[in-house]
Amino acid sequence: MKRSLNRVAKEFAFAVLTLSFCVIAVSGLNALKLLPAFSRFTTSQASNQQKAVKKVKDASELRPKEADDRKLADFFDREGPSVLENKLIVIPNDEDVPVAPTDPDSPPQEQDRLRAIVCDSDAIIVGQAVDTRTLLNRSETFLFTDFTVAVTNWIKPRGGPGTVNVAMLGGAVEVGNTLLKSTALPILELQKSALLFLKRIPGVSHAYGLTSRAVRLESGVVVNADLPKHPGKDLAQNASLPAVLALVTEKQGGCGGQK
């Protein structure tokens, strides 16, 4: 009896594996790129992501129409193939993506990257993304996302409005029945607290850009892997938000004549 059950299980596994390869072969390269790795992408995560992706009827709804949106589209313009035709565009090394302009007077990043980012930031906040919209850049080679962020703490400067707009490279949107996705820095998660290092986008009245990846907060604890890498061990693993903010304030004190 056990042998029979084992044999049935093996035949079933072989059939599933064969079917999977057939689906990939028929679907082509774009479909293959969009297939999730099941070891890192659970059914629950897939469901949550699907709910977060907004839908539009056609690509015309993604093209910027307002003056500020067109300026954002210019700021996030990149050379490359059309995202409308390729469906998935990836910038492999997100740490090297210039998502906001850098200050030439910033401290050298190889000395202390965290201090460089703190000094170069026009604003440092803790907040949650509460709304989002996704648009095409000018050349339609990449998507960018504009978030409305509810601010819970202003670190730099010491005060500001209750909400700010934060725009960044990347995003996902469903056009008709087609999923378009651009990947650079990890996209902000809606309703999830994060520490954000921001810089004003030139010529745009309302928007900031990220100077580095968002630093996620989980139950009041900072995800250390999201912090900019720098020499020394300034923080213990599972550092609390107050400890990180104290370190950020300390770094800010060494910015000299910078803002």
Backbone as CSV, one residue per row, in Angstrom:
resi,resn,N_x,N_y,N_z,CA_x,CA_y,CA_z,C_x,C_y,C_z
1,MET,0.834,-1.207,0.000,0.000,0.000,0.000,0.870,1.259,0.000
2,LYS,1.920,1.281,0.870,2.816,2.439,0.934,3.510,2.667,-0.395
3,ARG,3.920,1.556,-1.071,4.587,1.680,-2.370,3.649,2.327,-3.382
4,SER,2.390,1.923,-3.360,1.418,2.472,-4.304,1.234,3.967,-4.085
5,LEU,1.124,4.361,-2.815,0.965,5.784,-2.513,2.183,6.591,-2.940
6,ASN,3.374,6.059,-2.675,4.597,6.743,-3.091,4.661,6.892,-4.601
7,ARG,4.243,5.836,-5.304,4.281,5.874,-6.762,3.322,6.930,-7.295
8,VAL,2.118,6.979,-6.716,1.138,7.981,-7.139,1.667,9.387,-6.881
9,ALA,2.283,9.592,-5.720,2.819,10.911,-5.381,3.897,11.339,-6.365
10,LYS,4.788,10.398,-6.733,5.865,10.720,-7.663,5.307,11.052,-9.037
11,GLU,4.288,10.265,-9.488,3.699,10.526,-10.795,3.003,11.886,-10.821
12,PHE,2.340,12.238,-9.703,1.659,13.527,-9.632,2.679,14.681,-9.687
13,ALA,3.778,14.544,-8.936,4.815,15.584,-8.923,5.418,15.751,-10.308
14,PHE,5.663,14.630,-11.010,6.223,14.691,-12.358,5.265,15.404,-13.309
15,ALA,3.971,15.113,-13.161,2.969,15.731,-14.036,2.912,17.240,-13.810
16,VAL,2.974,17.670,-12.535,2.952,19.095,-12.232,4.185,19.783,-12.790
17,LEU,5.356,19.163,-12.624,6.605,19.733,-13.121,6.565,19.867,-14.638
18,THR,6.062,18.820,-15.318,5.974,18.854,-16.780,5.046,19.962,-17.229
19,LEU,3.896,20.113,-16.570,2.943,21.146,-16.926,3.552,22.534,-16.727
20,SER,4.334,22.719,-15.638,4.953,24.013,-15.367,5.909,24.412,-16.485
21,PHE,6.732,23.463,-16.946,7.660,23.761,-18.027,6.924,24.092,-19.314
22,CYS,5.814,23.407,-19.570,5.029,23.673,-20.781,4.452,25.079,-20.740
23,VAL,3.948,25.500,-19.578,3.374,26.831,-19.449,4.428,27.892,-19.709
24,ILE,5.635,27.708,-19.128,6.714,28.671,-19.327,7.112,28.733,-20.795
25,ALA,7.217,27.586,-21.452,7.633,27.559,-22.845,6.627,28.279,-23.725
26,VAL,5.333,28.126,-23.459,4.299,28.741,-24.289,4.201,30.233,-23.993
27,SER,4.370,30.628,-22.724,4.134,32.011,-22.332,5.226,32.955,-22.805
28,GLY,6.470,32.493,-22.914,7.538,33.343,-23.393,8.277,34.050,-22.275
29,LEU,9.234,34.925,-22.684,10.154,35.552,-21.747,9.448,36.493,-20.786
30,ASN,8.524,37.328,-21.278,7.856,38.279,-20.398,7.086,37.578,-19.298
31,ALA,6.404,36.501,-19.645,5.665,35.756,-18.636,6.614,35.141,-17.618
32,LEU,7.758,34.652,-18.097,8.742,34.041,-17.207,9.250,35.054,-16.198
33,LYS,9.480,36.297,-16.636,9.967,37.333,-15.734,8.966,37.646,-14.640
34,LEU,7.696,37.486,-14.944,6.663,37.852,-13.979,6.307,36.728,-13.032
35,LEU,6.821,35.504,-13.282,6.503,34.396,-12.385,7.181,34.596,-11.047
36,PRO,6.440,34.505,-9.921,7.065,34.689,-8.607,7.864,33.465,-8.197
37,ALA,8.911,33.705,-7.389,9.650,32.598,-6.780,8.887,32.186,-5.523
38,PHE,8.356,30.972,-5.514,7.458,30.574,-4.445,8.146,30.530,-3.089
39,SER,9.464,30.355,-3.068,10.162,30.324,-1.782,10.177,31.693,-1.113
40,ARG,9.966,32.778,-1.896,10.035,34.124,-1.344,8.727,34.889,-1.523
41,PHE,7.710,34.257,-2.057,6.487,34.969,-2.424,5.303,34.095,-2.077
42,THR,4.713,34.279,-0.907,3.635,33.421,-0.447,2.316,33.806,-1.089
43,THR,1.319,32.921,-0.964,-0.004,33.202,-1.493,-0.587,34.457,-0.847
44,SER,-0.366,34.623,0.456,-0.856,35.799,1.163,-0.230,37.072,0.620
45,GLN,1.112,37.043,0.385,1.785,38.207,-0.165,1.262,38.531,-1.551
46,ALA,1.032,37.504,-2.359,0.521,37.715,-3.712,-0.844,38.373,-3.668
47,SER,-1.692,37.934,-2.731,-3.030,38.504,-2.590,-2.961,39.967,-2.185
48,ASN,-2.070,40.288,-1.222,-1.926,41.667,-0.778,-1.399,42.559,-1.886
49,GLN,-0.429,42.039,-2.666,0.135,42.821,-3.749,-0.903,43.087,-4.830
50,GLN,-1.718,42.074,-5.115,-2.722,42.219,-6.141,-3.731,43.305,-5.756
51,LYS,-4.104,43.377,-4.474,-5.035,44.389,-4.014,-4.430,45.781,-4.127
52,ALA,-3.102,45.892,-3.948,-2.437,47.189,-3.948,-2.259,47.742,-5.359
53,VAL,-2.252,46.900,-6.375,-2.025,47.339,-7.751,-3.304,47.962,-8.306
54,LYS,-3.194,49.217,-8.720,-4.357,49.895,-9.268,-4.560,49.513,-10.733
55,LYS,-5.784,49.675,-11.189,-6.125,49.309,-12.562,-6.572,50.547,-13.336
56,VAL,-6.176,50.603,-14.614,-6.643,51.652,-15.520,-7.111,50.991,-16.804
57,LYS,-7.943,51.706,-17.558,-8.489,51.129,-18.784,-7.458,51.070,-19.904
58,ASP,-6.673,52.146,-20.047,-5.647,52.152,-21.096,-4.491,53.056,-20.673
59,ALA,-3.402,53.013,-21.472,-2.158,53.698,-21.116,-2.309,55.213,-21.071
60,SER,-3.320,55.764,-21.730,-3.488,57.213,-21.736,-3.687,57.759,-20.322
61,GLU,-4.227,56.933,-19.433,-4.442,57.362,-18.052,-3.140,57.455,-17.262
62,LEU,-2.067,56.883,-17.796,-0.766,56.915,-17.121,0.097,58.070,-17.595
63,ARG,-0.326,58.755,-18.652,0.481,59.837,-19.213,0.209,61.128,-18.442
64,PRO,1.279,61.792,-17.938,1.102,63.000,-17.126,0.398,64.109,-17.906
65,LYS,-0.518,64.793,-17.238,-1.270,65.868,-17.875,-1.031,67.210,-17.197
66,GLU,-0.880,67.205,-15.876,-0.631,68.449,-15.145,0.837,68.862,-15.280
67,ALA,1.098,70.166,-15.101,2.454,70.697,-15.277,3.444,70.041,-14.322
68,ASP,3.080,69.916,-13.038,3.986,69.295,-12.070,4.238,67.828,-12.404
69,ASP,3.212,67.139,-12.883,3.387,65.724,-13.238,4.317,65.575,-14.439
70,ARG,4.237,66.505,-15.380,5.150,66.449,-16.533,6.592,66.705,-16.096
71,LYS,6.766,67.579,-15.105,8.117,67.819,-14.580,8.656,66.569,-13.882
72,LEU,7.770,65.883,-13.152,8.178,64.624,-12.536,8.548,63.596,-13.596
73,ALA,7.778,63.553,-14.679,8.057,62.611,-15.774,9.414,62.902,-16.396
74,ASP,9.782,64.169,-16.491,11.111,64.533,-17.001,12.194,64.126,-16.012
75,PHE,11.950,64.374,-14.724,12.938,64.061,-13.693,13.257,62.573,-13.653
76,PHE,12.231,61.735,-13.832,12.419,60.287,-13.765,12.620,59.661,-15.145
77,ASP,12.940,60.476,-16.139,13.137,59.926,-17.485,14.398,59.079,-17.533
78,ARG,14.333,57.983,-18.253,15.460,57.056,-18.413,15.448,56.511,-19.830
79,GLU,16.635,56.305,-20.398,16.705,55.661,-21.710,16.407,54.173,-21.561
80,GLY,15.858,53.590,-22.602,15.587,52.160,-22.546,14.401,51.773,-23.398
81,PRO,14.026,50.509,-23.343,12.884,50.016,-24.117,11.566,50.486,-23.502
82,SER,10.511,50.421,-24.277,9.192,50.843,-23.817,8.655,49.879,-22.766
83,VAL,8.239,50.409,-21.624,7.636,49.554,-20.598,6.274,49.047,-21.065
84,LEU,5.622,49.783,-21.963,4.317,49.359,-22.475,4.442,48.094,-23.319
85,GLU,5.589,47.938,-23.991,5.796,46.764,-24.843,6.457,45.619,-24.085
86,ASN,7.320,45.946,-23.119,8.084,44.901,-22.436,7.460,44.439,-21.126
87,LYS,6.527,45.206,-20.593,5.728,44.844,-19.422,6.509,44.859,-18.108
88,LEU,7.783,44.480,-18.140,8.587,44.468,-16.914,9.957,45.057,-17.208
89,ILE,10.318,46.122,-16.497,11.625,46.758,-16.646,12.292,46.772,-15.279
90,VAL,13.550,46.344,-15.222,14.269,46.236,-13.948,15.592,46.970,-14.047
91,ILE,15.891,47.806,-13.052,17.240,48.337,-12.881,17.903,47.447,-11.836
92,PRO,18.899,46.633,-12.216,19.418,45.578,-11.323,19.960,46.072,-9.998
93,ASN,20.835,47.092,-10.008,21.493,47.515,-8.767,20.804,48.754,-8.232
94,ASP,19.794,48.563,-7.366,19.001,49.698,-6.917,19.790,50.682,-6.058
95,GLU,20.887,50.228,-5.455,21.649,51.130,-4.587,22.357,52.218,-5.389
96,ASP,22.573,51.996,-6.700,23.291,52.967,-7.515,22.360,53.851,-8.332
97,VAL,21.034,53.725,-8.116,20.086,54.503,-8.893,19.967,55.911,-8.318
98,PRO,20.276,56.968,-9.110,20.137,58.330,-8.586,18.677,58.745,-8.600
99,VAL,17.939,58.500,-7.529,16.511,58.813,-7.488,16.261,60.256,-7.082
100,ALA,17.263,60.942,-6.584,17.138,62.352,-6.270,18.498,62.998,-6.474
101,PRO,18.530,64.274,-6.783,19.816,64.932,-7.037,20.703,64.904,-5.803
102,THR,22.001,64.796,-6.007,22.932,64.758,-4.870,23.630,66.101,-4.718
103,ASP,24.020,66.413,-3.523,24.705,67.658,-3.212,26.206,67.413,-3.325
104,PRO,26.901,68.158,-4.204,28.345,67.924,-4.360,29.134,68.209,-3.101
105,ASP,28.554,68.957,-2.150,29.259,69.270,-0.910,29.024,68.239,0.183
106,SER,28.278,67.158,-0.141,28.017,66.123,0.862,29.313,65.438,1.263
107,PRO,29.390,64.918,2.479,30.582,64.164,2.892,30.767,62.945,1.997
108,PRO,31.991,62.524,1.729,32.209,61.346,0.883,31.466,60.138,1.412
109,GLN,30.726,59.451,0.537,29.894,58.353,0.982,30.702,57.169,1.490
110,GLU,31.946,57.021,0.995,32.722,55.883,1.455,33.152,56.057,2.909
111,GLN,33.137,57.301,3.432,33.508,57.522,4.830,32.351,57.174,5.766
112,ASP,31.186,57.663,5.471,30.029,57.412,6.330,28.785,57.696,5.500
113,ARG,28.248,56.653,4.897,27.141,56.839,3.966,25.896,57.370,4.658
114,LEU,25.660,56.943,5.897,24.491,57.424,6.616,24.588,58.929,6.842
115,ARG,25.756,59.408,7.278,25.917,60.849,7.501,25.772,61.614,6.197
116,ALA,26.309,61.068,5.105,26.191,61.729,3.806,24.724,61.906,3.422
117,ILE,23.932,60.864,3.643,22.519,60.923,3.272,21.765,61.872,4.200
118,VAL,22.068,61.827,5.493,21.424,62.739,6.444,21.713,64.184,6.061
119,CYS,22.973,64.487,5.769,23.357,65.854,5.431,22.773,66.303,4.097
120,ASP,22.631,65.391,3.169,22.151,65.734,1.827,20.634,65.835,1.765
121,SER,19.937,65.361,2.781,18.477,65.343,2.762,17.904,66.710,3.120
122,ASP,16.895,67.139,2.365,16.164,68.356,2.706,15.146,68.084,3.808
123,ALA,14.701,66.841,3.895,13.721,66.477,4.927,13.961,65.037,5.351
124,ILE,13.753,64.768,6.639,13.798,63.408,7.175,12.540,63.247,8.014
125,ILE,11.745,62.243,7.691,10.459,62.076,8.368,10.209,60.605,8.701
126,VAL,9.287,60.393,9.610,8.696,59.078,9.818,7.233,59.203,9.416
127,GLY,6.760,58.290,8.579,5.378,58.391,8.135,4.903,57.129,7.457
128,GLN,3.654,57.188,6.995,3.030,56.060,6.304,2.472,56.534,4.969
129,ALA,2.737,55.776,3.915,2.107,56.054,2.624,0.632,55.670,2.720
130,VAL,-0.243,56.625,2.418,-1.676,56.376,2.559,-2.402,56.351,1.219
131,ASP,-1.758,56.849,0.172,-2.372,56.821,-1.157,-1.267,56.828,-2.196
132,THR,-1.594,56.418,-3.412,-0.574,56.278,-4.439,-1.172,56.433,-5.825
133,ARG,-0.360,56.900,-6.742,-0.728,56.898,-8.166,0.519,56.635,-8.970
134,THR,0.369,55.935,-10.069,1.494,55.517,-10.894,1.384,56.163,-12.270
135,LEU,2.514,56.712,-12.760,2.536,57.414,-14.043,3.721,56.950,-14.878
136,LEU,3.686,57.260,-16.167,4.790,56.975,-17.081,5.774,58.137,-17.098
137,ASN,7.068,57.821,-17.226,8.025,58.904,-17.421,7.901,59.440,-18.854
138,ARG,8.671,60.476,-19.169,8.485,61.163,-20.459,8.679,60.233,-21.644
139,SER,9.717,59.378,-21.600,10.008,58.478,-22.715,9.199,57.189,-22.669
140,GLU,8.390,57.021,-21.629,7.563,55.829,-21.438,8.405,54.548,-21.377
141,THR,9.598,54.705,-20.787,10.491,53.557,-20.591,10.404,53.015,-19.173
142,PHE,9.772,53.763,-18.293,9.769,53.398,-16.880,8.544,53.998,-16.210
143,LEU,8.074,53.338,-15.169,7.000,53.882,-14.345,7.608,54.613,-13.150
144,PHE,6.903,55.618,-12.658,7.253,56.189,-11.359,5.967,56.306,-10.544
145,THR,6.132,56.345,-9.233,4.988,56.353,-8.332,5.039,57.575,-7.434
146,ASP,3.905,58.231,-7.303,3.773,59.408,-6.443,2.911,59.010,-5.242
147,PHE,3.503,59.078,-4.057,2.817,58.675,-2.829,2.378,59.894,-2.017
148,THR,1.227,59.797,-1.392,0.835,60.734,-0.345,1.221,60.087,0.979
149,VAL,2.081,60.770,1.730,2.606,60.210,2.982,2.101,61.032,4.161
150,ALA,1.447,60.364,5.107,1.023,60.993,6.355,2.210,60.989,7.314
151,VAL,2.628,62.162,7.754,3.827,62.304,8.583,3.468,62.171,10.058
152,THR,4.195,61.299,10.750,4.007,61.151,12.198,5.127,61.835,12.987
153,ASN,6.336,61.953,12.386,7.467,62.620,13.050,8.265,63.404,12.012
154,TRP,8.537,64.680,12.334,9.478,65.471,11.537,10.811,65.496,12.284
155,ILE,11.864,65.012,11.630,13.204,65.024,12.232,14.017,66.174,11.648
156,LYS,13.883,66.397,10.353,14.581,67.490,9.668,13.664,68.037,8.585
157,PRO,13.259,69.291,8.688,13.407,70.206,9.818,12.578,69.705,11.008
158,ARG,12.442,70.524,12.025,11.781,70.064,13.250,10.258,70.054,13.139
159,GLY,9.717,70.642,12.079,8.271,70.642,11.897,7.912,70.822,10.441
160,GLY,6.683,70.443,10.103,6.236,70.558,8.727,4.784,70.142,8.606
161,PRO,4.267,70.055,7.382,2.862,69.709,7.180,2.552,68.271,7.583
162,GLY,1.271,67.991,7.731,0.841,66.655,8.132,0.960,65.619,7.041
163,THR,0.990,66.067,5.784,1.183,65.145,4.655,2.176,65.744,3.671
164,VAL,2.935,64.874,3.005,3.849,65.290,1.937,3.715,64.306,0.784
165,ASN,4.150,64.747,-0.388,4.183,63.859,-1.546,5.603,63.370,-1.761
166,VAL,5.746,62.072,-1.932,7.055,61.452,-2.158,6.978,60.662,-3.458
167,ALA,7.799,61.053,-4.445,7.807,60.372,-5.735,9.072,59.538,-5.866
168,MET,8.964,58.393,-6.521,10.125,57.523,-6.675,10.021,56.697,-7.946
169,LEU,11.180,56.296,-8.458,11.222,55.383,-9.598,10.562,54.061,-9.245
170,GLY,9.874,53.478,-10.222,9.296,52.161,-10.028,7.807,52.222,-9.753
171,GLY,7.184,51.066,-9.880,5.756,50.965,-9.620,5.149,49.823,-10.395
172,ALA,3.878,49.589,-10.151,3.135,48.539,-10.843,1.722,49.030,-11.081
173,VAL,1.187,48.722,-12.257,-0.172,49.114,-12.599,-0.723,48.116,-13.606
174,GLU,-2.012,47.852,-13.522,-2.657,46.938,-14.458,-3.395,47.761,-15.509
175,VAL,-2.967,47.621,-16.755,-3.590,48.327,-17.877,-4.448,47.324,-18.632
176,GLY,-5.763,47.473,-18.518,-6.632,46.439,-19.065,-6.393,45.146,-18.305
177,ASN,-5.917,44.124,-19.011,-5.588,42.849,-18.370,-4.083,42.601,-18.315
178,THR,-3.283,43.653,-18.573,-1.828,43.510,-18.622,-1.183,44.205,-17.426
179,LEU,-0.337,43.480,-16.702,0.391,44.056,-15.581,1.690,44.665,-16.078
180,LEU,1.874,45.962,-15.818,3.136,46.641,-16.113,3.863,46.857,-14.797
181,LYS,5.181,46.633,-14.817,5.938,46.773,-13.572,7.339,47.290,-13.859
182,SER,7.768,48.288,-13.080,9.133,48.797,-13.126,9.723,48.661,-11.735
183,THR,10.960,48.209,-11.663,11.595,47.945,-10.373,12.922,48.679,-10.271
184,ALA,13.078,49.457,-9.194,14.357,50.092,-8.871,14.533,49.951,-7.365
185,LEU,14.378,51.039,-6.609,14.345,50.910,-5.154,13.040,50.229,-4.737
186,PRO,13.043,49.509,-3.610,11.800,48.898,-3.142,10.711,49.961,-2.946
187,ILE,9.516,49.683,-3.453,8.414,50.622,-3.389,7.869,50.717,-1.954
188,LEU,7.455,51.919,-1.566,6.850,52.097,-0.251,5.612,51.220,-0.113
189,GLU,5.444,50.639,1.063,4.269,49.826,1.337,3.186,50.693,1.962
190,LEU,1.977,50.582,1.453,0.876,51.366,1.984,0.576,50.983,3.433
191,GLN,0.269,52.002,4.230,-0.114,51.821,5.637,0.978,51.184,6.487
192,LYS,2.240,51.263,6.031,3.359,50.725,6.805,4.311,51.869,7.163
193,SER,4.667,51.977,8.441,5.546,53.060,8.879,6.960,52.876,8.336
194,ALA,7.597,54.010,8.017,8.961,53.962,7.487,9.661,55.280,7.796
195,LEU,10.986,55.198,7.925,11.837,56.374,8.057,12.289,56.751,6.655
196,LEU,12.045,58.015,6.251,12.300,58.432,4.878,13.282,59.596,4.840
197,PHE,14.308,59.461,4.009,15.276,60.526,3.747,14.897,61.150,2.398
198,LEU,14.592,62.448,2.397,13.974,63.077,1.226,14.754,64.292,0.733
199,LYS,14.609,64.551,-0.570,15.193,65.753,-1.165,14.172,66.344,-2.132
200,ARG,14.056,67.655,-2.128,13.092,68.295,-3.009,13.448,68.045,-4.469
201,ILE,12.425,67.811,-5.281,12.626,67.619,-6.714,12.565,68.994,-7.377
202,PRO,13.600,69.385,-8.116,13.666,70.740,-8.690,12.471,71.034,-9.592
203,GLY,11.926,72.240,-9.418,10.868,72.714,-10.307,9.489,72.182,-10.003
204,VAL,9.367,71.286,-9.013,8.068,70.714,-8.663,7.645,71.290,-7.310
205,SER,6.448,71.841,-7.270,6.044,72.595,-6.084,5.759,71.719,-4.872
206,HIS,5.415,70.459,-5.086,4.876,69.688,-3.974,5.609,68.393,-3.656
207,ALA,6.635,68.032,-4.426,7.141,66.659,-4.319,8.574,66.572,-3.808
208,TYR,8.822,65.510,-3.037,10.164,65.107,-2.634,10.515,63.815,-3.367
209,GLY,11.818,63.553,-3.482,12.299,62.263,-3.945,13.085,61.606,-2.826
210,LEU,13.170,60.280,-2.841,13.953,59.558,-1.839,15.436,59.682,-2.148
211,THR,16.259,59.965,-1.136,17.704,59.975,-1.333,18.317,58.598,-1.083
212,SER,17.554,57.693,-0.483,17.976,56.303,-0.306,16.716,55.478,-0.098
213,ARG,16.868,54.187,0.017,15.696,53.342,0.210,15.000,53.673,1.530
214,ALA,13.681,53.450,1.553,12.922,53.658,2.791,13.385,52.657,3.842
215,VAL,13.471,53.115,5.081,13.864,52.253,6.198,12.583,51.796,6.892
216,ARG,12.240,50.534,6.723,10.983,50.011,7.253,11.019,49.887,8.780
217,LEU,9.830,50.036,9.362,9.657,49.857,10.805,8.667,48.732,11.027
218,GLU,9.051,47.789,11.854,8.179,46.664,12.170,8.001,46.582,13.675
219,SER,6.792,46.905,14.135,6.479,46.926,15.579,7.436,47.829,16.344
220,GLY,7.737,48.986,15.772,8.609,49.946,16.431,10.085,49.643,16.329
221,VAL,10.436,48.575,15.616,11.839,48.172,15.452,12.267,48.432,14.009
222,VAL,13.460,48.983,13.857,13.979,49.318,12.537,14.532,48.074,11.846
223,VAL,14.236,47.939,10.559,14.823,46.860,9.760,16.236,47.294,9.379
224,ASN,17.232,46.768,10.084,18.620,47.216,9.922,19.121,47.106,8.489
225,ALA,18.647,46.099,7.765,19.111,45.889,6.395,18.765,47.067,5.485
226,ASP,17.767,47.872,5.872,17.359,49.014,5.055,18.203,50.255,5.309
227,LEU,18.935,50.287,6.419,19.747,51.454,6.740,20.940,51.555,5.790
228,PRO,21.324,52.774,5.392,22.527,52.940,4.557,23.738,52.334,5.235
229,LYS,24.533,51.604,4.458,25.715,50.949,5.028,26.779,51.998,5.353
230,HIS,27.440,51.844,6.488,28.502,52.754,6.873,29.447,52.041,7.824
231,PRO,30.702,52.511,7.942,31.653,51.840,8.821,31.219,51.918,10.282
232,GLY,31.662,50.969,11.047,31.370,50.971,12.481,30.064,50.273,12.804
233,LYS,29.861,50.022,14.072,28.641,49.374,14.534,27.902,50.339,15.463
234,ASP,27.233,51.328,14.825,26.535,52.335,15.609,25.249,51.806,16.225
235,LEU,24.699,50.744,15.611,23.414,50.233,16.069,23.472,48.735,16.310
236,ALA,22.785,48.322,17.344,22.628,46.882,17.563,21.530,46.369,16.640
237,GLN,21.497,45.060,16.439,20.397,44.471,15.692,19.086,44.751,16.427
238,ASN,18.000,44.851,15.655,16.672,45.108,16.217,16.639,46.400,17.023
239,ALA,17.256,47.451,16.472,17.288,48.739,17.160,15.905,49.381,17.145
240,SER,15.567,50.072,18.230,14.283,50.755,18.313,14.332,52.040,17.495
241,LEU,13.159,52.562,17.151,13.102,53.810,16.391,13.774,54.965,17.142
242,PRO,13.530,55.158,18.454,14.224,56.250,19.160,15.744,56.160,19.060
243,ALA,16.302,54.939,19.102,17.756,54.779,18.999,18.249,55.213,17.624
244,VAL,17.489,54.870,16.584,17.880,55.252,15.226,17.757,56.759,15.032
245,LEU,16.682,57.349,15.557,16.498,58.793,15.421,17.584,59.552,16.180
246,ALA,18.016,59.012,17.308,19.109,59.633,18.054,20.393,59.604,17.228
247,LEU,20.636,58.487,16.537,21.820,58.379,15.681,21.726,59.353,14.509
248,VAL,20.547,59.459,13.911,20.346,60.387,12.795,20.599,61.824,13.250
249,THR,20.100,62.173,14.444,20.316,63.521,14.991,21.800,63.770,15.224
250,GLU,22.496,62.735,15.703,23.948,62.860,15.918,24.661,63.090,14.585
251,LYS,24.286,62.358,13.555,24.910,62.529,12.237,24.625,63.924,11.697
252,GLN,23.399,64.411,11.929,23.022,65.725,11.436,23.867,66.825,12.071
253,GLY,24.265,66.603,13.329,25.098,67.578,14.014,26.480,67.719,13.400
254,GLY,26.898,66.737,12.598,28.212,66.808,11.952,28.150,67.281,10.522
255,CYS,27.007,67.869,10.115,26.864,68.289,8.714,27.536,69.612,8.412
256,GLY,28.013,70.322,9.437,28.702,71.571,9.197,27.772,72.634,8.640
257,GLY,28.163,73.211,7.507,27.369,74.293,6.911,26.203,73.810,6.096
258,GLN,26.026,72.475,6.000,24.927,71.976,5.195,23.622,72.119,5.939
259,LYS,22.509,71.997,5.160,21.188,72.139,5.758,20.887,70.972,6.669
